[in-house]
Amino acid sequence: MRQHLTRLAVQTNGEGFTDLTAALHRAIAASGLTRGIAQLVALHTSCSLTVNENADPRVLRDLTTYLRALVPQEGVRSISGQGALQTYAHDDEGPDDMPAHIRTALTCTSLGLSFDHGRLVLGTWQAVYLWEHRAFAHQRQLSFHLIGE
């Protein structure tokens, strides 16, 4: 067994999904490992990681629409819809700051994945995405830890 730890830089275009699959395959190939376990971690509190549909872009749009409805940008009301809108107290980096933190808390910041023959073991219609929750472009850092042979 061997280990390989690397960091990946990912440029996002603002809110939405960035497909990481090809970059992860390149990182596995560069490690010299062919089979094992990969641990991917987003090193930020306002983006997340997901394995999801790679064939129909409507899936990613619907996920974004759902999360926007669940965590509104302008603040929060009671789940019943009654009562006054409460704006977010934390807005140090702008009005999209706190909603991004909540969206991250509701999703995943790490993924454990198998790889074999130098490639991630994914289903036919699956890809690995970084899900940017901030409105503007960001440079994101990921830790990619491989353990295998």
Contacts in CASP RR format, 6 or more apart in sequence:
PFRMAT RR
TARGET T0000
AUTHOR 0000-0000-0000
METHOD contacts of the structure
MODEL  1
MRQHLTRLAVQTNGEGFTDLTAALHRAIAASGLTRGIAQLVALHTSCSLT
VNENADPRVLRDLTTYLRALVPQEGVRSISGQGALQTYAHDDEGPDDMPA
HIRTALTCTSLGLSFDHGRLVLGTWQAVYLWEHRAFAHQRQLSFHLIGE
1 147 0 8 1.000
1 148 0 8 1.000
1 149 0 8 1.000
2 33 0 8 1.000
2 147 0 8 1.000
2 148 0 8 1.000
2 149 0 8 1.000
3 145 0 8 1.000
3 146 0 8 1.000
3 147 0 8 1.000
3 148 0 8 1.000
4 31 0 8 1.000
4 32 0 8 1.000
4 33 0 8 1.000
4 145 0 8 1.000
4 146 0 8 1.000
5 143 0 8 1.000
5 144 0 8 1.000
5 145 0 8 1.000
5 146 0 8 1.000
6 27 0 8 1.000
6 30 0 8 1.000
6 31 0 8 1.000
6 143 0 8 1.000
6 144 0 8 1.000
7 43 0 8 1.000
7 141 0 8 1.000
7 142 0 8 1.000
7 143 0 8 1.000
7 144 0 8 1.000
8 20 0 8 1.000
8 23 0 8 1.000
8 24 0 8 1.000
8 27 0 8 1.000
8 141 0 8 1.000
8 142 0 8 1.000
8 144 0 8 1.000
9 139 0 8 1.000
9 140 0 8 1.000
9 141 0 8 1.000
9 142 0 8 1.000
10 18 0 8 1.000
10 20 0 8 1.000
10 23 0 8 1.000
10 130 0 8 1.000
10 139 0 8 1.000
10 140 0 8 1.000
10 141 0 8 1.000
10 142 0 8 1.000
11 18 0 8 1.000
11 137 0 8 1.000
11 138 0 8 1.000
11 139 0 8 1.000
11 140 0 8 1.000
12 18 0 8 1.000
12 47 0 8 1.000
12 130 0 8 1.000
12 132 0 8 1.000
12 134 0 8 1.000
12 137 0 8 1.000
12 138 0 8 1.000
12 139 0 8 1.000
12 140 0 8 1.000
13 132 0 8 1.000
13 137 0 8 1.000
14 132 0 8 1.000
14 134 0 8 1.000
14 135 0 8 1.000
14 136 0 8 1.000
14 137 0 8 1.000
14 138 0 8 1.000
15 64 0 8 1.000
15 96 0 8 1.000
15 132 0 8 1.000
15 133 0 8 1.000
15 134 0 8 1.000
15 135 0 8 1.000
16 60 0 8 1.000
16 64 0 8 1.000
16 131 0 8 1.000
16 132 0 8 1.000
17 50 0 8 1.000
17 52 0 8 1.000
17 60 0 8 1.000
17 64 0 8 1.000
17 129 0 8 1.000
17 130 0 8 1.000
17 131 0 8 1.000
17 132 0 8 1.000
18 129 0 8 1.000
18 130 0 8 1.000
18 132 0 8 1.000
19 54 0 8 1.000
19 127 0 8 1.000
19 128 0 8 1.000
19 129 0 8 1.000
20 40 0 8 1.000
20 49 0 8 1.000
20 127 0 8 1.000
20 128 0 8 1.000
20 129 0 8 1.000
20 130 0 8 1.000
20 142 0 8 1.000
21 54 0 8 1.000
21 120 0 8 1.000
21 122 0 8 1.000
21 127 0 8 1.000
21 128 0 8 1.000
24 38 0 8 1.000
24 40 0 8 1.000
24 120 0 8 1.000
24 128 0 8 1.000
24 144 0 8 1.000
25 118 0 8 1.000
25 119 0 8 1.000
25 120 0 8 1.000
27 144 0 8 1.000
27 146 0 8 1.000
28 38 0 8 1.000
28 115 0 8 1.000
28 118 0 8 1.000
28 119 0 8 1.000
28 120 0 8 1.000
28 146 0 8 1.000
29 118 0 8 1.000
31 146 0 8 1.000
33 115 0 8 1.000
33 118 0 8 1.000
33 146 0 8 1.000
33 148 0 8 1.000
33 149 0 8 1.000
34 115 0 8 1.000
34 116 0 8 1.000
34 117 0 8 1.000
34 118 0 8 1.000
34 149 0 8 1.000
35 115 0 8 1.000
35 116 0 8 1.000
35 117 0 8 1.000
35 118 0 8 1.000
35 148 0 8 1.000
35 149 0 8 1.000
36 114 0 8 1.000
36 115 0 8 1.000
36 116 0 8 1.000
36 146 0 8 1.000
36 147 0 8 1.000
36 148 0 8 1.000
36 149 0 8 1.000
37 112 0 8 1.000
37 113 0 8 1.000
37 114 0 8 1.000
37 115 0 8 1.000
37 146 0 8 1.000
37 147 0 8 1.000
37 148 0 8 1.000
38 112 0 8 1.000
38 113 0 8 1.000
38 114 0 8 1.000
38 115 0 8 1.000
38 120 0 8 1.000
38 144 0 8 1.000
38 145 0 8 1.000
38 146 0 8 1.000
39 110 0 8 1.000
39 111 0 8 1.000
39 112 0 8 1.000
39 113 0 8 1.000
39 143 0 8 1.000
39 144 0 8 1.000
39 145 0 8 1.000
39 146 0 8 1.000
39 147 0 8 1.000
40 49 0 8 1.000
40 110 0 8 1.000
40 111 0 8 1.000
40 112 0 8 1.000
40 113 0 8 1.000
40 128 0 8 1.000
40 142 0 8 1.000
40 143 0 8 1.000
40 144 0 8 1.000
40 145 0 8 1.000
41 109 0 8 1.000
41 110 0 8 1.000
41 142 0 8 1.000
41 143 0 8 1.000
41 144 0 8 1.000
41 145 0 8 1.000
42 48 0 8 1.000
42 49 0 8 1.000
42 109 0 8 1.000
42 110 0 8 1.000
42 130 0 8 1.000
42 140 0 8 1.000
42 142 0 8 1.000
43 140 0 8 1.000
43 141 0 8 1.000
43 142 0 8 1.000
43 143 0 8 1.000
44 104 0 8 1.000
44 109 0 8 1.000
44 138 0 8 1.000
44 140 0 8 1.000
44 141 0 8 1.000
45 100 0 8 1.000
45 101 0 8 1.000
45 104 0 8 1.000
45 109 0 8 1.000
46 97 0 8 1.000
46 100 0 8 1.000
46 101 0 8 1.000
46 103 0 8 1.000
46 104 0 8 1.000
46 133 0 8 1.000
46 134 0 8 1.000
46 138 0 8 1.000
47 100 0 8 1.000
47 104 0 8 1.000
47 109 0 8 1.000
47 130 0 8 1.000
47 131 0 8 1.000
47 132 0 8 1.000
47 133 0 8 1.000
47 134 0 8 1.000
47 138 0 8 1.000
47 140 0 8 1.000
48 103 0 8 1.000
48 104 0 8 1.000
48 107 0 8 1.000
48 108 0 8 1.000
48 109 0 8 1.000
48 130 0 8 1.000
48 131 0 8 1.000
48 133 0 8 1.000
49 107 0 8 1.000
49 108 0 8 1.000
49 109 0 8 1.000
49 110 0 8 1.000
49 111 0 8 1.000
49 128 0 8 1.000
49 129 0 8 1.000
49 130 0 8 1.000
49 131 0 8 1.000
50 63 0 8 1.000
50 107 0 8 1.000
50 108 0 8 1.000
50 111 0 8 1.000
50 128 0 8 1.000
50 129 0 8 1.000
50 131 0 8 1.000
51 111 0 8 1.000
51 113 0 8 1.000
51 122 0 8 1.000
51 126 0 8 1.000
51 127 0 8 1.000
51 128 0 8 1.000
51 129 0 8 1.000
52 59 0 8 1.000
52 60 0 8 1.000
52 63 0 8 1.000
52 126 0 8 1.000
52 127 0 8 1.000
52 129 0 8 1.000
53 59 0 8 1.000
53 60 0 8 1.000
53 125 0 8 1.000
53 126 0 8 1.000
53 127 0 8 1.000
54 125 0 8 1.000
54 126 0 8 1.000
54 127 0 8 1.000
55 125 0 8 1.000
60 129 0 8 1.000
63 131 0 8 1.000
67 103 0 8 1.000
67 106 0 8 1.000
67 107 0 8 1.000
67 133 0 8 1.000
70 106 0 8 1.000
71 99 0 8 1.000
71 102 0 8 1.000
71 103 0 8 1.000
71 106 0 8 1.000
72 99 0 8 1.000
73 95 0 8 1.000
73 96 0 8 1.000
73 99 0 8 1.000
74 85 0 8 1.000
74 87 0 8 1.000
74 95 0 8 1.000
75 85 0 8 1.000
75 86 0 8 1.000
75 87 0 8 1.000
75 88 0 8 1.000
75 99 0 8 1.000
76 85 0 8 1.000
76 86 0 8 1.000
76 88 0 8 1.000
77 83 0 8 1.000
77 84 0 8 1.000
77 85 0 8 1.000
77 86 0 8 1.000
88 95 0 8 1.000
88 97 0 8 1.000
88 98 0 8 1.000
88 99 0 8 1.000
89 98 0 8 1.000
90 97 0 8 1.000
90 98 0 8 1.000
90 101 0 8 1.000
91 97 0 8 1.000
91 98 0 8 1.000
96 133 0 8 1.000
96 134 0 8 1.000
96 135 0 8 1.000
96 136 0 8 1.000
97 134 0 8 1.000
99 133 0 8 1.000
100 133 0 8 1.000
100 134 0 8 1.000
103 133 0 8 1.000
104 133 0 8 1.000
107 131 0 8 1.000
111 128 0 8 1.000
113 120 0 8 1.000
113 121 0 8 1.000
113 122 0 8 1.000
113 128 0 8 1.000
114 120 0 8 1.000
114 121 0 8 1.000
115 121 0 8 1.000
115 146 0 8 1.000
120 128 0 8 1.000
122 128 0 8 1.000
130 140 0 8 1.000
130 142 0 8 1.000
132 138 0 8 1.000
132 140 0 8 1.000
END
